[in-house]
Amino acid sequence: MIFEGVKLMFIGMTTVLLFLSFMILLILAVSSLTREATAREVEGLKRDRELQAERRRKTQPSDDGEADIAVIAAAVAAYEGERFAQA
């Protein structure tokens, strides 16, 4: 009875080992078959990122700080106007 249990255990473990080995081989095969398509896709993504970065550089306003100073000055003026109006 114990021998049959051990035999069943080895048959089950062997089946699982063979299945996992077969799965690994299939994954490697698919990986090698799709290597060129993956490389083309990666290159396309790199080109898209470069184009987006170039567009962002072209559309961004010059960062001379004048706009930031104007916004801060307006915020301070609004705060002081509210604060001194209540007093």
C-alpha positions as CSV (number, residue, x, y, z in Angstrom):
1,M,0.0,0.0,0.0
2,I,2.8,2.4,0.8
3,F,4.6,1.4,-2.3
4,E,1.6,2.3,-4.4
5,G,1.4,5.7,-2.8
6,V,5.1,6.3,-3.4
7,K,4.7,5.1,-7.0
8,L,1.7,7.5,-7.5
9,M,3.7,10.3,-6.0
10,F,6.6,9.8,-8.4
11,I,4.3,9.5,-11.4
12,G,2.6,12.7,-10.4
13,M,5.8,14.6,-9.8
14,T,7.2,13.3,-13.1
15,T,4.1,14.4,-14.9
16,V,4.3,17.9,-13.4
17,L,8.1,18.1,-14.2
18,L,7.5,17.1,-17.8
19,F,4.6,19.6,-18.2
20,L,6.7,22.4,-16.8
21,S,9.6,21.5,-18.9
22,F,7.4,21.5,-22.0
23,M,5.9,24.9,-21.0
24,I,9.4,26.3,-20.7
25,L,10.4,25.0,-24.1
26,L,7.2,26.5,-25.6
27,I,7.9,29.9,-24.0
28,L,11.5,29.9,-25.4
29,A,10.2,28.9,-28.8
30,V,7.7,31.8,-28.9
31,S,10.3,34.2,-27.6
32,S,12.7,33.3,-30.4
33,L,9.9,33.5,-33.0
34,T,8.7,36.9,-31.9
35,R,12.2,38.5,-31.3
36,E,12.1,40.6,-34.5
37,A,8.6,41.9,-34.0
38,T,9.4,42.8,-30.4
39,A,12.6,44.7,-31.6
40,R,10.5,46.6,-34.1
41,E,7.9,47.5,-31.5
42,V,10.6,48.7,-29.1
43,E,12.1,50.9,-31.8
44,G,8.7,52.3,-32.6
45,L,8.1,53.2,-28.9
46,K,11.5,54.9,-28.7
47,R,10.7,57.0,-31.8
48,D,7.3,57.9,-30.3
49,R,8.9,59.0,-27.1
50,E,11.5,61.1,-28.9
51,L,8.8,62.8,-31.0
52,Q,6.7,63.5,-27.9
53,A,9.8,65.0,-26.1
54,E,10.6,67.1,-29.1
55,R,7.0,68.4,-29.3
56,R,7.0,69.2,-25.6
57,R,10.3,71.2,-26.0
58,K,8.8,73.1,-28.9
59,T,5.5,73.9,-27.2
60,Q,6.8,74.8,-23.8
61,P,7.1,78.6,-23.2
62,S,10.4,80.1,-22.4
63,D,11.1,79.6,-18.7
64,D,12.5,83.0,-17.8
65,G,10.5,83.2,-14.6
66,E,8.5,86.3,-15.4
67,A,5.2,84.3,-15.5
68,D,5.9,82.8,-12.1
69,I,6.7,86.2,-10.6
70,A,3.5,87.6,-12.0
71,V,1.4,84.8,-10.5
72,I,3.1,85.1,-7.1
73,A,2.7,88.9,-7.1
74,A,-1.0,88.5,-8.0
75,A,-1.5,86.0,-5.2
76,V,0.2,88.2,-2.6
77,A,-1.8,91.2,-3.7
78,A,-5.1,89.2,-3.4
79,Y,-4.1,87.9,0.0
80,E,-3.2,91.4,1.3
81,G,-6.4,92.9,-0.2
82,E,-8.5,90.4,1.6
83,R,-6.5,90.7,4.8
84,F,-6.6,94.5,5.0
85,A,-10.2,94.8,3.8
86,Q,-11.4,93.0,6.8
87,A,-9.5,95.1,9.4
